[in-house]
Amino acid sequence: MIYKTLAVSAASLVRKGLVNNFSRNMSSGRFLVYVTRSDMPECGIELLKKQCEVKTWKDAAPVPREEFLKGVAGVDAIYCSLNEKIDQEVLDAAGPQLKVIGTISVGHDHIDLTECRKRGIRIGYTPDVLTDATAELTMALLLATSRRLPEAQHDAKTGGWVSWAPQYMTGPGLNGATVGMVGFGRIGQAVARRVKSFNTAKILYFSRSERVEAKEVGAIKVNFEELLRESDFVIVCAPLVPETKEMFNKSAFEKMKCSAVFVNTSRGALVDQDALIYALENNIIWGAGLDVTTPEPLPLDSPLFKLKNCVVLPHIGSATFGTRNTMSELTASNILAALNGTKMPAELK
Ligand code: DGY
């Protein structure tokens, strides 16, 4: 059990009038954690409940901003997902006793890191545990796009399957192809290992730094333009940071082969979506598989949903039973460690 004598003394803040919403954790003497939705995997929430008071948003849907701002007042920790923007306004609404943000994601572009650091708020995230699930989904999306699985199934179910036909539902194969990886971190490497097993000719990668892990799959570091020009498949696994925002713009798509397949399982904002729509509509590239879009969810009237050469998934990269449970446990462990003043299993530095 962790008590509030550690870290900042919340009680003294309340006494000084700095924080006014402490009733629940003050009464129990335990730390108070705000959880942003009711359907977070139970295993993590149970871990928290053993040591903390847990206040959970009532719905299995992202908490509305106004409710979020009200809900976090006076809490010691926030267990959130990529749906919640954690910015100055949220940190102010929480108050100076806030010690840690635990996000159930490896991506952290929804969190204002600078502001958290300035205030001494620690951040926990979930690297490693979702690498394999995300790599598997990336392969599934790549193959669904190149081998036209959604289109083919729709045809089969709606009478379009007239006979076996030599040119029917053909698409590019991975065997003998050149695959370009944009981003070669944990997920990029895991995708590259899987790609290699499909007997590809070459794997290229674009990354800020040379990666020793590239040797294992024989991946060659190239510049961005070379990767775009040479690749039959371009797979995006880079994080969203200011330098990668909309790196896939009109000019990038124009450099790609008109037979190329573009796959993004990272963040939608790496892509200028209008430029992608234009490239798909005008056969500047052959097809795209997207697990991430801007915005999310993608509005039903988005042109991307009308394009036969685009497969859109609802951001399910890490969605295996086991992975989501492990992510929840890790998020809880991060929070507990920070509240306890000890080393967090996965702290964002
Ligand atoms: C992440 O963790 O950042 C993924 O996008 C969702 O699991």
Residues whose N, C-alpha, C, O or C-beta is under 5 A from the ligand:
A	BS01	DGY	I104 S105 V106 G107 S266 S318
